Amino acid sequence: MALAAANFVGDGENGGAGAYAITLVASLLIAAVLFGWAIPRIERPARMGLIVGVLGLLSIAAYWTGLPYVLGPAAIVLGLLARSRVEEKNGGTAAVILGLLATIGGIAAVIGDQV
C-alpha cells in the first residue's frame, strides 16, 4: 500500500503506473529471494538481521523503491529467529528494532511526501 501511495497519491509528480510496476516487481523479487530462499538458510540470523535492518534504514532515503517495506519486515523476521537462540538474543532484539524503524520510517516518508 505504501508503495502504491508513493507512486499514485499527490500532485501528479509521483512515479505513475510505469514506475509503480517496475518498483513493485523489483520489491516482489527481493522479497521472494529474502523470504523464500535466504531467510530459511541463514545460520546467523542476528548478524544478517542487523545488516538487513541497516540497509532498510538507509533505503528510507529512496522510499519510493519499496525497499523499506521489504527489508524492514525481513529484519524483523530475522531478529525474531535470532531471539529464539540464546546466544543471539541481543542481536535479534536490535534487528527487530532496526526493522521496525525501517518499516515505520518508510511509511512516514510516504506520508511526509504527500503532505
Secondary structure, 3 states (H helix, E strand, C coil): CHHHHHHHCCCCCCCHHHHHHHHHHHHHHHHHHHHHHHHHHCCCHHHHHHHHHHHHHHHHHHHHHCCHHHHHHHHHHHHHHHHCCHHHHHHHHHHHHHHHHHHHHHHHHHHHHHC
